[in-house]
Amino acid sequence: MRLLATWRADLIAGAIVAVLLIPQSLAYAMLAGLPPQVGLYASLLPLLAYAALGSSPVLGLGPVAVLALMIAQALGALPAGVSATEGALVLAAEVGLLLATAAVLRLDALSSLLSVPALRGFENGATLMIAAGQLPVLLGSAAAGFTLPALVSSAPDGGLGLASAVWGGAAVALLLLSRRAGPRLLSRLAPLLLLVAAMLLSALTPAARGVAQVGALPSLAMPLGLPLLDAALWLQLLPAAALVALMGFVSSLAVSESLAQRRGEKLLPAAEMRGLAAANLVASVSGGMPVAGSFSRSILLHEAGSRSRLSLVFVAVFMALAMLLLAEPLAYLPKPVLAAVIVVAVLGGFSLRPYRDAWRYAREEGLLMVAVTAAVLLWSIAAALAIGVVGSIALLIQRTARPHVARIGRVPGTQHYRNLERYAVECRPEVVGLRVDESLVFTNARGLTDAVLGHVRAHRKQVGPPQRVLMLMAPVNHIDVSGLTALQELHAALAAEGLRLEFSEVKGPVLDKLKAVGWLERHDVSLYLSHHEGIQAGEHVLRPSLADHDAPGQL
């Protein structure tokens, strides 16, 4: 019974998501400058490949808007004689191979190269650029471009088509009305119902006369075969493929991880990378385009009750049925209607709130988000991703360039020690209690001595002359060679002032490394199990030894 319930839930979820995926597949293929059927091909066998190797039961895989914009830019300068479809197959193959290589090398941690502010800034910039790029199609203009300056400069004077604008405007109004006034099911079905109605109206009446249509499609028999094996073409598309692979994996992982946390499930990033690699490789030999996880479709799978990756198999089955039933009517589909579906779909997820929240919480991260968005709109996709990655790393280095060292004292009547700048605490004149709040590594090690000596001077002025410096090391998870050198310099600087250096609550892995080189014994550094014990010790100190390290309760 449980298996039957799972199948039933996955079948229903697959049918609902296929309804959304059909118009999105057509629209995003057109957005990428590809024939509409390429989007349908990318929604069949790639889903089966991910279902076999991925780990998320609710990742709505397939063509996505942001990748479609990146694909369009990558295919904008293909050599003569190479079609956009052939270029897309090569791009999908390279994306799959790059992700497969990264999976073999266990490089799934690369997703951390793009911080959340950079990712949100990129997605919002791409959303706005996608909508702006579809406005000429919606209004019957010949303008085209992948940035706002290119779009504006290419707009002809008086080049709007009244008939196209009427079709596009009516489609946008109907989609917005279905979202606001209709029941939830109707809003989900609205894009598909609108496309079917537009195809019928265009085919049976002269209402679409003078409006650009999708046009006659080739046979929707899936073209199985290897992508074009042209070394020069592969080399030309490789940089773009690397960006598409990075963005596809990062965005897919962000979606699947957020839903896994909501569902209380375990997600395997390495399996996600393998599944995404397999899906793109399969897309490259089945007439598709690069694919990734869609937030809207993933949310829909979750809300529709998907229980396993079998739901993606059902999505592929329903997509195959759609290909058989819609082959001829698709030729009559007005392009402004398809553009309206894209505009309403992508703008539905746009919000200014992430910018406001980031600005209030960490102004520099808010500035990074704005900079990445502006780069997408005004420069290029590649530049925006580069700014996002470099900016994320730069902010990390800036935050860790100077270690945070807090002077701490005892909360009266307890054995707890807190920052004296935040709490009313007691400090003993003979000992400077400090807490190191991060690992000591090459990015911040140089600032350690100055930070500690600054606190020593403040303690001497406010409390009295100290005899020793006791450093609470519990927050320190790692000390690299640069950090060890900084500790040696600190020890020498304190010794020059007649002060002893002592440690408390050193974590086991850190202590193991210090003992491996005999650092504590060589520099005669005292070690305490707890900070309170170290404060109360006075002249009685606990010397580090192997026996102490192995004793029960030792950190």
N, C-alpha and C positions, 0 to 999 in steps of 0.2 A: 504493500500500500504506500509506503514511504517513497519507493522508486517511482510509482505511478504519479504521486503528488508532485515529485520533482519534475518529471517529464511534462506534466500539465502546466506547472508554473513556468517552466522554461519555454514551452510552446507559446503560451500567451504573451510572455515578455518578448519573444522573438518576433511575433506577429506585429506587436505594437511598435517596436523599434524599426522594423522594416518599413512601416508606413512613413516614419520620419526620414529613414535613410534613402528612400527612393528619390525624393526631390533634392535632398542634399547631395547625393552622388552626382546627379545631373548638373546641379548648380556649381558644385566645387570643381568639377571637370571643366566646365565652361570658364570658371574663374581662373583656372590654371592655363587657359588657352588651348585646351584639349577637346577633342570630340566628346559629346555627352556620354557615349557608350563606354568610354574609358572609365568613367566614374562607376558605372555599373559593374564592369569587370573587376574593378578594385574592391568591390563589395561582395565577392563570391568566394573564390578559393583562398584569398588571404585570411578570411575569417576562420576558415577551417584550420589553417596552419597555426594561427594564434591559439585556437581552442585546444590544439594538441600539445603545445609547448608552454603557453602562458600560465599565469597563476590566478588572475583575477576573474571572478565569475560575472563581473558587471562592467568590464571595460568595453565600451562601444567602439570597436575598431572600424576603420574605413577612411575614406577621404575626409579631410578636415580643412576648415577655411584658412587657418594660418599657414599650414603647409602648402595649400593651393597657391597662395600669394608668393611664397618662396619659390615654388616650382615654376610659376610664371616668370619670375625674374631670372631664374636659372636657364630657362629655355628661350629667353629673349634674344640671345646672340648665338644661335646654332649655326654651324657652317652650312654653306649651300649644299642642297641635296639631301639634308637630314631633316625629316619631318619632326614636328613637336611630339607626336606619338612615339617615334623611335627614341627621341631624347628622353622622354618620360620613363621608358622602359629601362634605359641605361641608368638613369638617376635612381630608380627603385632598386636596381641590382646593386649599385654602389652603396646605397643606404643600408641594404640588407647585409652586404659583406662587411661594411664598417661596424655595424652593430654586432654581427656574429664574431668578428675579431675581438671586439671589446668584451663580449661575453666570455670568450675563451680565455682572455687575459684577466678576467674578473675586474673589469674597469667600470662596473656599474656605479662606483662612487663618483664618476665624472658628472653625474647629475647635480652634484653640489657646486659645480663651477658657476652655475647661474642661480643667484640668490632669488628669493621670492619677489622682492621689489623689482629686480631686473626682469624676471619672468612676467610679472603682471604688467609692467610697463611695455614690454614687447607685445604681449597679447592684446592690450588695449590699443596700442599704436597700429598693430596689424588689423584689428577690428575696424578702426576708423578709416584706414587706408582701403580696406576691402569695400566698405560702404561707399567711400568716395569714388573708387574705381568703377563701381557698378552704376553710379548715377548717370554717366553718359549713355550706357545701354538702356537704362530705364527711361531716359528722356529722348532717346533717338539721336544722340549727338555722336560725332565721329571722334571725339576726344579720347585719348588713351594715354596711359602712363602708370608707372609703379610708384611714383612719388607725387606729392601735391604740386611742386613746381612743374614737373613734366606734364601733369594732367592739365594744369591751367594753360601752359604755353601751347599745348596741342589743340586746344578748343577753338574750332572755327567760329567766325562771326556769324551769328544768326543760324547756327547749325542744328537747332533743336527740331525734332519731329513732333508735330502736334498729336498725331495718331499714337505714336509710341508713348508719349507722355500721358495720354489718356489711359492707355492700357496699363502702364506702369503705376500711375497714381491710383487707379481703381484697385489694382492688385494689392498695393500697400495698405490702402484703406480697409479692404476686406480682411486682410490678415490681422491688422491691428484691432479691428472690430471683433474678430473671432477670439482674440486673446482677452479682451476686456469684458465682452458681454456674454460670450458663449460658455458652456460647461467645459470642464477640463478636457474631456475626450474630444470635443469638437475642435478645440484649439490645437490638439495634436494632429487631428486629421485634416485640418484646414489647408496646409500646404499641398497635400496630395489631392484633395477635392478641388482646390483652385486650379492645379495643373490640368486635371482631367476636364474640368469645365472649360478652361481656356483652349485646350486642344479641340474639344467638340465645337465650340463657337467658331474657332478659326477654320476648321475643316468644313463645316456645314453652312457657314454664312460668309458674306463678304466683309464682315466687321473688321477683320485683321488686314485688310488691303493696305499696302504701303507700310506695314509693320514687319521688321525683320523676324524671321522664324528660324528655328533650329535647322530645318531643311532635311532633305532625304538622308537617312542613315544607312550605312552599309549593313550587311547581315550581322545580326547580333550573335553569331556563332563565335564562341570564345577562341581567339587566335593563340593557340599554344605554340611556344617556340622560344628559343634563346633571344635575348636582346642583341642589338647590332654590335658586332665585335670590331670596333674601330678604336685603336689605341689612342689616337689623337682626341677623339670625342670623349672617351673615358677620362683622359687626363684633364680635359677642359672642364668637365662637369664635376670632377672630384672635390674641389673646394666647396661648391654649392651642396654637394651630397653630404659633406661633413657637417655643414650647418643644419641641413634638414634632419640628419640623423640625431644630432645633439638636441635640437628643438623638439623633434618627435618623441625622443625617449624621455626628456625632462618633463614635457607637458603630460605625456601619458602616465608617467610614474606619479606625478603630482595628483592627477585625477584618481588613479587606482588606489593610491595610499590614503587619500582623504576618505574615499568610500569604504575602504577596508577598516579604517578606524571606526567609522560610523556603524559598520556591521559587526564589529568585534571579530574580524577575521585576520589571518596571518598572510601577509603579502611577501613574495620573494622577488626582490629587485632583479636578481640574476635571471630568474625565470621570465620576468617581464621583458628583459633585454633579449633573451633567446626567442621568445614568442614574437616580439616585434621584428626581429631580424628575419625569422622564418616567413612572417607575413609579407614583408617587403620583397624577399627573394621570390616568393610565389607570385606576387604581383608582377614582377619583372618578366616572368615566363608565361603569364596568362593575360597579357594585354592591358594591365592596370597601370596605376600610378602610385607613388609613395603614400603609405597609409600610416595612421597613428590613432591614438585614442581621442574620442570626442567627449567633452564634458557634458554636453546636452544629451547625447545618446546614452552615456554611461549613467547619468542621473535617472534617465527614463528606464533603463534596464533595472536599476535598483528599485525604483518606485513600482515597477510592474511586477516585482517579485521574483526576479531571476535568482536561481539557486545554484546553478553551475554553468560552466562554459558551454554546455550543450545549447544554451539559448542562442549563442552565436551561430551554431549549426543551423538552427531553425531560421535565423535571420537570413543566412545564405540561401536556404531553400525558398523562402518567400521572395528573395531578390531574383532568383532564377525564374520563378513563375512570372514576376513582373516583366522580366526581359522578353519572355515569350508573348505576353499579352500587350505590351506597350510598344513593340517595335515599329509598327506603322504609324500609330497616332503621334508619336514623338516628333515626327517630321513637321507637324502643324503647330507645334508649341511656340507661341510668341516669345522672343527673347526678353522683352521688357518684363514679362510675368516671371520668368526665371530669375531675372535680376532682382525683382521685388522680393522673391523668396529669400535670396541671399541677404539683401539689405536688412530685412526684418529679423532674420535668424541671427545674424552676427551682432546687430545693435541691441538685440534683446539681452545680451550678456554684458553690455558695456555699463560701467558705473564709475563715477568720480570719487566714490567713497574710499577706495584703496589709496588714492593720492592724498586725500585729507587725513586718513588715519596714519599713513606713513609719515606725513609732514609733522603731525602732532607728536608721534612717538619718537621718531629719529629723523631729524630734518635732512641729514645728509643722504639717508636712504630714500626719502621722498624726492630729493633732487635727482638721484640716480634714476628713479622711476620716470620722472618727467623727461630726463635727458634721453632715455632709451625710446620713449614714445615719440619724442621729437625727431630722433634719428630715423625711425621707421617712416615717418611722414615726410621728412624733408631730405633725407640722404639715401639710405638703402637698408635692406634687410641685413646684409652682411655687416655693415657698419654698426647697426643697432645691437646685433648680437655681440660684436667685439667690445662695444662700449659696456654692455651688460656684464660680460665675463671679466673684463679688465677692471671695471668699476667695483664689482663684487669683491675681487681679490684685493683691490686697493683699500676698500673700506675695512676689510678684515685685517690687513697689515696696519692700518691706522689705529684700529681699536686695540691691537696687541703690541703696538710699538713701544708702549711704556707699561710695564706691569702694574696692576693695581695692588698697592700695598696699603692696608688699613691699620692704623694704630688702635688697639683694642684694650678694653679693661673689663673688670668683673662686674656683672650686674649684681648689686647689693643683695646679700642673702642667698646667692645661688653659686653654682660652679660654671655658669655660662658667661662667655666673653663676647662682647659686641663692639662695633665701631663707636669710638667715643664721640664722633661727630653726629651720631644719630641717637645715642642713648646716654642716659645719666649713669656713668660707671665709675668704679674705683680703680685707681692706678697706683702701684707701688713705686716709689722713687728709684729703687735699685735695679729695676728690670723694665725694659721697653718691650711690651707685648705687641707683636705685629702679626698680621694675617696676610699671606700671599694668596691672591684670589684667582690665579691662573697658572697654567704650566709655564715653565721657564724654558723658552726655545729661542732660536736665533733671531726671531723678529722682535723680541722684547728684552733680551738678556742684558743689552748694554745699559738699559735704564735702571737696573735693579739697585746698584750701589747708591746712585744719587737719590732714589726714592727712599731707601732705608736711612741714609744719613740725614735726609731732610726730617724724617720722623724723630730721629735721635736728637737733633738740635731742638725740635719743638718740645720734646719730652724734658730735656735738660732745662729749658727755659720755663716750662709751665709746672713741672712736678719736682724736679731735682736731678742731681747728677746720677746717671745710671752706672751700673757695673757690668751688665750683660744685656744682650738682645736675644729674646726668645721668639722664634718665628713659628707660628702655627702653619703647618704645611699640608693640612688635610685637603684643601682644594687643588693641590698640585698633582696632576695625573702623570706628568712626564717631565723629565729634565734631559735635554739633549746636551751635546758636547759644549755648545755655546753657553747654555745655562749653567753647566758645571764650571766653566771658566769664570762666569759672572759670580758664582758663589765663592770661588777662590779669591777673586778680587775683592769681594765684600768682606771676606774673612780677614784679608790683609788690611783693608781700610779700617775695620773695627779694631783690629789689634793695634794699629797705629794710634788709636785714641784710648787704648787701655780697656777695651770692651771685649767680653767673650761672646762668641756666636753659639747659639743653642737652637735645637729643633724640637718640635713636639708634633705628635700625630702624623708621622710620615707614613704614607701608604706603602703597602708591601712591595709592589712592583718597583716603585721608586727607590725604596730602601735596598732592594736586591741589587740594583745597579750601583748605588753608592758603595755597598759592601764589596761588590765585585772588584772595585779598584782600590779598596781600602781608604776611601776618601774621609770618612768620619774619624777613623783612628789617626790618619796622617795629620789632620788638622785639629785634632783634639776637640771635636764638636760633641757636646752633650746631647743626649737623646731622651725624650720623655714620652711615655705612653699617652698622657693627656696634657693639655695645655695648663689645666689647673694645677696638676702635679708639678709642672715646671715652674709655675709662678710661686708656689709655696715652698719649693725645694731650698731656696737660698744657696748655702754653700754645699748642700748635699746633692750631688748629681748622679744620674744613672749613666754609667759609661756604656757605649754600644759594644756588644759582643755577639758572637754567633749564638751563644746560649740564650741571651736576651731575645734575639730575633726569633728563635724557635720556641720560646716559652709560650704557654697557652695565653691567649688574649692579646698577643703582640700584633700590631697592625701590619 
